[in-house]
Amino acid sequence: MLAFEMRIIAGPYKSRQLKAPPGLKTRPTSDRLRETIFNVLAPRIAGARFLDLYAGSGAVALEALSRGAAEITCVESAPSAVKIIHANLQSLGIAPGAGFRIENALVAGFLRKIADTGRNFDLIFFDPPYDAAVEYQTTLGALPPIMHTDALAIAEHRKKDNLADEYGPLKRIRLLAQGDAALSFYRLQ
């Protein structure tokens, strides 16, 4: 089985190695693409409430933490991925609960549950399996109730897959392509 290794790009955990679940079911966001995401998010990351949906290894969330996000929530349903997130936290010396939460849940169920609490986020990243195209529409449709008024939602997807410019009150404000991947940035209209 393949095992991916990644590193944290910047902040206090810079250059620290992270692991991803073995196999091809989880497709980690590359170091280069994570660097692109956080170059765009740099002015917004300090003190942010960051939500990582379909978290996989937790690499994007851990990058956000290393760059100064105040509160991190990872949502992941695969037991092997949740185990890797815990292992990555442990290797960095971070205790879950210290500003870092892991929700072992399906994304749709988590979004329904959290919408009822009134809790919201400043930055939301999601990267569902590329072959689960319906997840993009479903997830983007469920995000508005949990987004702070000036929040951003960032969807990683295949460059060849065109996401819509609007999903209800969400409007795409930026599209960045890198290799075979693309990032669509959405905000509330």
Secondary structure, DSSP 8 states (H G I E B T S, - for coil): ----EEE--SSTTTT-EEE--SSSSS----HHHHHHHHHHHHHHHTT-EEEEES-TTSHHHHHHHHTT-SEEEEEE--HHHHHHHHHHHHHHT--TTSSEEEEES-HHHHHHHHHTTT--EEEEEE---TT-HHHHHHHHHH-GGGEEEEEEEEEEEETTS---SEETTEEEEEEEEETTEEEEEEEE-
